[in-house]
Amino acid sequence: MRNSKNKLNFTFRVVKNGKVIDRCQTHSKGRFYHRIRTINWQNKPSAVYLRVSYGKGLTNLGKVESFYNDGWYNSKKDLLSALNAFCEE
């Protein structure tokens, strides 16, 4: 459950041969989906790093920490599946 004051923050980085060749960070879900569609999967990027940040909140120990989901993906299908899972309410 996320706080309504905190917006989701979407980030991706396309890595090829150990170098970042494309990246995007935004709060707009529509803009993020559009930018993901522009990734050229035919050129075989090594991997795409995806991170969805939910904002800060209190842990069980009373500390304020950032909450997020992230991972590395090698196909468009896996990336979109993870993004949909990360954005579920």
Number of C-alpha atoms within 10 A of each C-alpha: 6 13 11 9 7 12 13 19 17 23 17 22 19 23 18 15 9 10 11 15 11 14 16 14 15 13 14 12 13 10 13 17 13 10 15 19 11 9 16 11 13 6 8 12 20 17 20 22 17 22 19 21 19 21 17 15 15 11 11 7 6 8 10 11 11 12 14 15 14 16 14 18 18 15 14 15 10 12 20 16 10 19 19 10 11 17 14 7 6
